[in-house]
Amino acid sequence: MKTMSRRWFTISSVVVIGIVVATAFLGSGSQSQTLNDLCIDRVHETRGPSGLAAPQADVVPDNYPRSWFSLHTATFHMTYTQVAAIFVLSTGVQIHTDSGWKPFSEQPRNEIWRLKPGCPQEFFVDTPQRENWRAYVRFGREMRGPQLWYWQSRGAWQDRSFSNWTGKAWGGGRFTGANELFSEEFSE
């Protein structure tokens, strides 16, 4: 009896993995995600009579608290032309020196940003005085296609459970890559 159940489990596992791999290769072409449409734009805040910035409609506010120790901060909006999720490792500022771009400030984020067209993600950075600088975002893109299926299958094999294929049981999605997106250069 044990031999029959083991054999059934092995055969069904091989069939499920085969179907998953086949659909991943067949459907991976239509789900390609380009990062060329991501952009960072600086926002020049308009202050109201109370001295506070006026809230903007359809903007996802920054979860990271604005630095109260820095007198100079800049607000940026990150936009994307498609619906996507990215894992943001950090945001920060680099200053231009004779030997190239060097880090000035960096805020570790370790959070998922769900980007939608027409709904920018807001973030703040500390800026230097009297230097040329640019803002950046370090992030990983959401896995798709065969790579996603591989890591989900591997996680399911380690957990010995094929019951959840949404990815949420394994951390709310899977992200890969070490991408950097830079703003234009500013001098203040």
C-alpha positions in Angstrom: 0.0 0.0 0.0 2.8 2.4 0.9 4.5 1.7 -2.5 1.4 2.5 -4.4 0.9 5.9 -2.6 4.6 6.8 -3.1 4.4 5.9 -6.8 1.2 8.0 -7.2 2.8 10.9 -5.4 5.9 10.7 -7.6 4.0 10.4 -10.8 1.6 13.2 -10.0 4.5 15.4 -8.9 6.3 14.8 -12.2 3.1 15.5 -14.2 2.4 18.8 -12.3 6.0 20.0 -12.7 5.8 19.1 -16.4 2.6 21.1 -16.9 4.0 24.0 -15.0 7.2 24.1 -17.0 5.3 23.8 -20.3 2.9 26.6 -19.5 5.8 28.8 -18.3 7.7 28.4 -21.5 4.6 28.9 -23.7 3.2 31.9 -21.8 6.5 33.7 -20.9 6.7 35.7 -24.2 3.6 37.7 -23.5 4.5 38.7 -20.0 7.9 40.4 -20.6 8.5 43.4 -18.4 10.6 46.2 -19.7 12.1 48.7 -17.3 12.6 51.5 -19.9 9.3 53.0 -19.0 10.2 53.7 -15.4 11.1 57.3 -14.6 11.9 59.5 -11.7 10.7 63.1 -11.8 11.4 65.8 -9.2 8.3 67.5 -7.7 8.4 71.1 -6.8 6.0 71.5 -3.9 3.6 74.4 -3.7 3.2 75.6 -0.1 -0.2 76.7 1.2 -0.9 79.6 3.5 -0.1 77.4 6.5 3.4 76.6 5.2 2.6 73.0 4.6 2.7 71.4 1.1 -0.7 70.9 -0.5 -1.6 67.2 -0.9 -1.7 65.9 -4.4 -4.4 63.6 -5.8 -3.6 60.1 -6.9 -0.1 60.0 -5.4 1.0 57.0 -3.2 2.6 58.7 -0.2 6.0 57.8 1.1 6.0 55.3 3.9 9.6 56.2 5.0 9.5 59.2 7.4 11.0 62.4 6.1 14.2 63.2 7.8 13.7 66.0 10.3 17.4 66.5 10.9 18.0 67.5 7.3 17.1 71.0 6.2 17.3 70.1 2.5 15.0 67.4 1.2 13.7 66.9 -2.3 10.4 65.1 -3.3 10.4 62.8 -6.3 7.7 60.8 -8.0 8.4 57.4 -9.6 6.0 56.5 -12.5 5.6 53.5 -14.7 3.4 53.0 -17.8 2.3 49.5 -16.8 1.0 47.9 -13.7 3.9 46.3 -11.9 5.4 45.5 -8.5 9.0 46.2 -7.6 11.0 45.5 -4.5 12.8 48.7 -3.5 16.0 48.0 -1.6 17.0 51.6 -1.1 16.7 55.2 -2.2 19.3 57.9 -2.0 21.4 60.6 -3.5 24.8 60.5 -5.2 27.1 63.6 -5.6 29.3 64.2 -8.6 33.1 64.3 -7.8 36.2 64.3 -9.9 36.4 60.5 -9.7 32.7 59.9 -10.6 29.5 59.6 -8.7 29.8 58.9 -4.9 27.0 58.2 -2.4 25.9 61.1 -0.3 22.9 59.7 1.6 20.9 56.4 1.4 17.7 55.3 3.0 17.2 51.5 3.2 13.6 50.7 2.2 13.1 46.9 1.8 9.5 47.4 0.8 7.3 46.5 -2.2 6.0 49.3 -4.3 3.0 48.5 -6.5 3.1 50.9 -9.4 0.1 51.8 -11.6 -0.1 54.1 -14.6 -1.2 57.6 -13.6 -0.6 57.0 -9.9 3.0 57.9 -9.0 4.9 56.7 -6.0 6.3 59.5 -3.8 9.7 59.4 -2.0 11.9 61.9 -0.3 15.7 62.2 -0.3 18.2 64.3 1.6 20.0 66.7 -0.7 23.5 68.3 -0.4 24.2 72.0 -0.7 26.2 73.6 -3.5 27.0 70.3 -5.2 25.8 68.5 -8.3 23.7 65.6 -7.3 21.1 63.0 -8.5 18.6 60.8 -6.8 18.4 57.0 -7.3 16.3 54.0 -6.5 17.8 50.5 -6.2 15.2 47.8 -6.8 14.4 44.3 -8.0 11.7 43.5 -10.6 9.0 41.0 -10.1 9.8 37.6 -11.5 7.8 36.2 -14.3 7.7 33.2 -16.6 10.1 30.3 -16.2 12.2 32.0 -13.5 9.1 32.5 -11.3 7.9 28.9 -11.9 11.4 27.6 -11.0 11.5 29.3 -7.7 7.9 28.5 -6.8 8.5 24.9 -7.6 11.7 24.9 -5.6 9.9 26.4 -2.6 7.0 24.0 -2.9 9.4 21.1 -3.1 11.2 22.3 0.1 7.9 22.8 1.9 6.5 19.5 0.6 3.4 21.3 -0.4 1.9 22.0 -3.9 -1.2 23.6 -2.5 -0.5 27.3 -3.1 0.7 28.6 -6.5 0.0 32.3 -6.0 3.4 33.1 -4.6 1.9 34.8 -1.5 2.7 31.8 0.7 6.4 32.4 -0.2 6.7 36.1 0.7 4.1 38.0 -1.3 5.8 37.5 -4.6 9.3 36.9 -5.9 11.7 39.6 -7.0 15.1 39.5 -8.8 17.8 41.7 -10.1 19.9 44.6 -9.0 18.5 47.5 -11.0 19.2 51.2 -10.4 17.2 54.1 -11.8 18.7 57.6 -11.7 17.1 61.0 -11.9 18.5 63.9 -13.9 21.4 65.9 -12.4 20.6 68.8 -10.2 22.8 71.6 -8.8 21.7 73.7 -5.9 
